[in-house]
Amino acid sequence: MEYISTRGNYQKVNSAEVIRLGMVPAGGLFVPEDVPSLSQEVIYQMKDKSYQEIAKEVLSVFLTDYTNKELENAIKEAYNMNNFAAKEVTPIHKLNDRTYILELWHGPTAAFKDLALQILPYLLVQAINKVEVDEDILILVATSGDTGKAALEGFKDVDGIEIIVFYPQDGVSKAQEHQMITTTGDNTEVIAVKGNFDDCQSSVKEIFGDEEFNEIIAKEGYQFSSANSINWGRLVPQIIYYFKAYANFLNQEDIKPGDKINFTVPTGNFGNILAGYYAYQMGLPVNKFICASNDNKVLTDFFNTGIYNKNREFKETISPSMDILISSNLERFLFEMTGHDSNKINEWYQQLNEEGKFEIDNKTKEKIDQLFVGKFATEAETKEIIKDIYQEYDYVIDPHTAVGIKAYKEYFNSSEDKTKTVIDATANPYKFSSTVLEAIDESLLSSKIDEFKILEKLEEKTGVDIHPGLQGLAELQIKHNLNCQVDEIRAIIKKLL
Ligand SMILES: *Cc1c(COP(=O)(O)O)cnc(C)c1O
């Protein structure tokens, strides 16, 4: 299988090269030239298969230049059950006959990002060996909170790799920040940026594409790669759990083979939902994808109007991992939806760059409408849902998952589509304890209590165990305390080399 650039500005390359490069050097993102399909037979047979077995089937059709042995080894190490605090990698919790929660947060850092970032280091190290790179790899990460820790855990102490994480200083939860700045490992750096996530992501993407800067780091013996979802190696492992969810439904006889289901995905950079779309292209029976946003509802507006417009106020919300106005992976999605028309992509992304907005053509819009809808939740609605779900089902959810449930409710009310619907639960509630506790029982939250005490209070109140990745966080030693302005990011990278 070969990969091409969404902007038509790079030669065809294999998957190892794609994973090593992270993004197209001249701008643009790598996508498979043709999306492979799995027969319905193969999909139905997944019903009795393990996560690891399904992983093998999905990865091997995309990463065709990796050997069986390499993939098996990576899968075995990454999806080892010692890494997941549950009986299954991605269990499903049934709320009612229509609504199912896909718990994607049982990995070591309590966010769905682990499902890709546990395996990416193996794939990257194998890629470096295949491509015979002499330089060490320098991974730059921009994070809205969860990618940072998941990437740090995945890459710490991996030979030949250095990782620097940039996060918005006031744009992540206390638990998220503490998880990152207490990371050990000789090859890790964590830097708080005085700006928002879009500032971090734009700077990092610009640096990847900056020839002069690439030469500077090459002199120091490095080349760049990415652990953000702009790297195909982040996206492809996320396809696995869409198939696994469908397999679970078949296994439980909640659906018959061929029945369609819906997926609702709390969305920021459009990576997770795009992985679902690739699963659909491969043959997974999906009726609708419901793209859920918070108050930064640039995507909801896009799905409603066909206009992507980032010229608006950036809002800090209680679902900070979705506080994003430039959803990078939408570019891949539009490339697919236009039938691989890189002229259109170039035109639209130049407009986005120059004017902060673009409008897609009617034909593409109609095609999107058949499969996608966008809905959003306000801050008050998000809290309300956390409380309602706790009271009605005795089930505790995090604010991102709450945005998903609210979006699904909106969709159901407007469509009366009774298709069984999976809501991706993207983070464990203890990552956002103060918001969750406040939503469930405001009286327990006083302004004086220490952030870490809140986790214990939430545990006392709900009886749900604190995720192992968040236990004892308060006692960990702080290892990283650097910060910088947005325009100092380049300088700080040079200094760290
Ligand atoms: C990263 C993240 C999201 C957004 O996922 P994308 O793939 O960027 O759309 C949603 N919820 C949580 C908790 C996250 O960490």
The ligand as a Gaussian input file, in Angstrom:
#p B3LYP/6-31G(d) Opt

LIG

0 1
 C       -8.075000      14.363000      22.161000
 C       -9.385000      14.289000      22.821000
 C      -10.582000      14.521000      22.116000
 C      -10.581000      14.931000      20.667000
 O      -10.142000      13.906000      19.823000
 P       -9.728000      14.247000      18.312000
 O       -9.176000      12.966000      17.778000
 O       -8.685000      15.315000      18.413000
 O      -10.939000      14.721000      17.617000
 C      -11.774000      14.351000      22.772000
 N      -11.817000      14.014000      24.081000
 C      -10.693000      13.805000      24.789000
 C      -10.808000      13.466000      26.224000
 C       -9.441000      13.924000      24.197000
 O       -8.336000      13.704000      24.903000

